[in-house]
Each structure stands twice: as C-alpha cells, then as structure tokens.
Amino acid sequence: MMRGARAAVSIPAFILTAAFVGYAGLARETGLSLGETLAMTGFIWALPSIVVLTGALSSGMGLIPAAIAVALASVRLMPMTMALMPMVKVPGKTKTWQLLIASHFVAVTAWVYAMKNLPDLPRVGRLPFFIGFGGTVSSFVFVMTGIAYLSVERLPPLVAGALVLLTPVYFLCSLWGAAKIPADKAAMVAGLLLGPFFFVYLPGLDLLWTGLAGGSLAYAATVFYRRRFFR
C-alpha cells in the first residue's frame, strides 16, 4: 500500500489536483458551501460527474433529474470497474468489502495508471497498490480542494474553466498512450468526431450517445477491417 502511496506523487495526480482547484473556484461562484463542495469531492470523486451535479444544482434542477444526469455521466465507470476488478482480485482470498473500497477510486486517472502498471506487479500486491494510490490521490485532492475554496477569493471563470479542462486533455492523451489495440484508438477518434454532433442535437444525453455510437462504430470498423484484410 505504501508503494502505491509513493506512486501517487506523479504528474497525473498534480494535473487532477489542478483541475479540482479550478472546480473549487467554480463551486464557490455557483454558491455551493464548503461542506457541499467537499462532500461531492469525497463521495462522488469523478470530476465530470461533480461538474454535472454542480450545473444541475445551479440551474435549479430537481433531485431526481439531477440524480439521473449524474448516473448517466458516471455510467462510463462501470465497464472500467469491471475490467479492473479481475486484475486486482486474488481468487479465494480477496474479500468483497476490499473490492468495494477499491471500486470507489475508479476514475480515469487511477484506472489508466493501474492498467499500465498493475500487470508488472505480483497479483497479491495489486489491490494494496491500487488502494494506496487511489486513497492518497483522493485525500490530497480533497485537502487541496478545501484550501482552494477558502483561499481563492475570486478565481476568474476563464482560469477556473481552463484548470478543469486540464483533466479531459490529460485523459485523452493518457488513454491514447495506453491503447493496446487499434479498436481502442478507433473508439477515441469516433468519440471526438461524434461528440460535438450529439452535444448540439442531444444535449444532456450527449456523453451517453457518444459512447454508445462511437464504441459501436469502432467495433464494427475493426471487425470489418480484420475480416477484409486478414482472412
């Protein structure tokens, strides 16, 4: 676990922290209290879902629609969790509650880092490493978000937005670098092309439809390519 904690001192963690510092400024501008900001940071953790909930609260959206919006923004984490848990689980030894703790830290930053580094570790050391990494990153981000909320009297919206955008830019670069098969890169390209279209014509569901359509197109294109050129 300490090895994972030491690994948390990394560029990805600092980029994520900068994004949450930007979010703290946006949260304060929106009118959220320190407690509400920290509660969302600690319990929701994934920044896109936090931003979605903040926007829902600031627009006066009801509780149920806000919950649905956050759930749709977070559904992307389910396949990531399903891919990661078998990698960290030791059959017959790992307890369910341990996997539940680890699943809380599943977000793009921790997931990309884990998928690149866990295969090089012995299986018994993977779960402690991931929990140490995720717990350290989330704790540091939690503290820095609180400090930023209290110390930044008025962060310019442009600066706050730029800091928040650091995270998706890093996500894209990291996922591209971690892609091991052509289908992964094809899915990202399809998502980049389809994202603006669904944002304009299906606002609110754009992320969901971009993932479904982009992933399906990438899978179909990959299957066609393999059958066409590798028969």
N, C-alpha and C positions, 0 to 999 in steps of 0.2 A: 504493500500500500504506500509506503514511503517513496518507493521508486516512482510510482505514478504521480505522487505529490510533487516530486522534484521535476518530473517531466512537464508538469503544468506551467512551469516558468518557461514560456515559449512565445514566439511571435503570434500564433493563432490566439492564445489567451489574451494577449495585450490588445489585439485588434478587437476581439469581442468586448473587452473591458471598455475600450474607447467608444464602441457602439452603444453600450449601456450608459455611459456618461452622457452621450448625446440624447439618449432616451430620457434620462433624468431631467434634462432641460425641457424636453417636450412635455413630460408628465407635469412638471411644475407650471408650464404655460397653460396646460389643459385644465388645471385646477385640482389635480389629484393631491392628496395629502401624502406626507412622507410614509405613513403606515401603509396606505394603499399601494404606493409605488413599490415599497419593499416587499409587500405581500405578493404582488404579481411577479416580481423578480424572483422570489424564492420558490413560490409554488408552481407558477406556470413555466418559468425558466426560458423557454424558447422565445426569442425576441420577436419574430414575426407575429406570433400569437398574442404577445403582450401588446404590440402596436395595434393589432386588430381590436383587442378589447378596449384599449385606451380610446381609439377612434369611436367605438360603439358607445362608450360612456359619455364622451364629449358631445356626441350628436343626440343624446337623449334616447337612444335605442333601449327597448325593454330588455328585461333579464333573459327571457327565453331566446329572442332573436340574437342577442349578444352571445349567449352560450352556443348557439348553433354556428355562428360565424367563427368563434374560436375553435370549435370542434372541426370545422371544415379546414381551417388554417393548420390544424395540428394533425390531420389525418395522415399527412406525409410521414409522420414519425413512426406510424405503426409498422410499415414494411422495414424501416430501418431497424427498429427494435427486434423484429422477427429474424432479421439477418444477423444481428449481433449476439443475441442471447445464446444460440447454439455454440457460438465461438468461445464464450466465456464460461459456459456450463461444464462442470465435471460430472458425468453421469454417475448417479448413486451417491454423490457427496454434496453437491450444491443444493442449498435449501431454497424454497420458493421465495421466502422473505428477502434473501440476498439478491435474487434476480429482480425483485420489485424495487429494491433500493437502487440497483444499477440502472434500471429502466428509467428512473427519474432523470438521470443525467444524459439520456439520449437526446442529443441535438446535433446539428450538423458538425459543429466544431469538434465535439468529443467523438462523434461517430467516425468522421473522416480520419482523425488521428488514430482511433482504435483499429480501424480496418487496415491501416497501413503498418501498424506496429505490433498489434497483438499476435499475428501469426509467427513472429520471431520469438515469442515468449513460450515457456512451457505452459501447458493447459492449466495447471494448478495455480499459476501466478497471474493469469489473465484477469480474473474477476477482481482480485485485490488491486491490481494495477489500474483497471478502469475506474473503480470506485475512488481510489486515491486521486486519480487525475480529475475526474468529474467533480468530486467533492471539493477539491482545492480550487479549481477554476470557479465553480459556482459561489463558494464562500468569498473569494477575493472580489468577484464581480458584485456580489451582494453588498459588501462593505463599501466598495468604490461608488456604487450607485447612491448609497445613502450620503456619502461625503459630497458627491457631486450635487445632489439635491439641496444640501444645506449650504454649500459654499458658492455655488453658481447663482448669483442673484438673478441674472437675466442672461441666459445663453441665447445669442441670436438664432432665430429659427433656421437660417441658412446653414450655420455652423452645426447646429444640432442634427439637422437632416443629413448633412454630409457625413457626420460621425456615424449615424445609424446606417447609412449606405455602405460604410466600410465592410460591414458584415456580409451582405449578399455578394459584394465583389470578391471578398476573400473566399466565400463559399464556392462561387463559380470556379475560381482558379484552383482551389483545393480539389474539388470534385473532378475537374478535368485532369489534373495531375494524377489523381488516384484511380482514374478509369483504367480498367484492365482489358476490357473487350470493346470492340467497335460499337456495340449496341448502347453502351453507356454514353459515349460521346455523341452518338446519333440522337439519343433522347434529349441531351442537353441542347443540341442545336435546334431540334424540333421545338423544345420549350421556349427558347429565345425567340424563335420566329412566330410561334403561336401566341405567346404571352400578351403582346400588345393588342392583337385581334380580340382575344377573349376579354381583356381589360375594358375595351371600348364597348363591345356588344353584350357581354355577360358580366357586368360589374357585380362584385360580391361573390360570384362563383368562378371568377377567372382563374384562380390558382388551382381549383379542383379540376376544371375542364382542361386547363393547360397540361396538367399532369396526366390525365386520362388520355387525351388526344395525342399529346406528344409521345408518351410512352408507347401507345398502341402503334402509332406510325413508325416509330423507331424499331419496334419489334417486327412489324410486318416487313419493313425495308431490309432488316438484317436477315430474316428468313428467306426473302426473295433473292437477296444477293448470294447467300450460301447455296441455295438450290440452283441458281442460274450459273454460277461460276465454279462450284465445287462438286458437281455431280460426278 
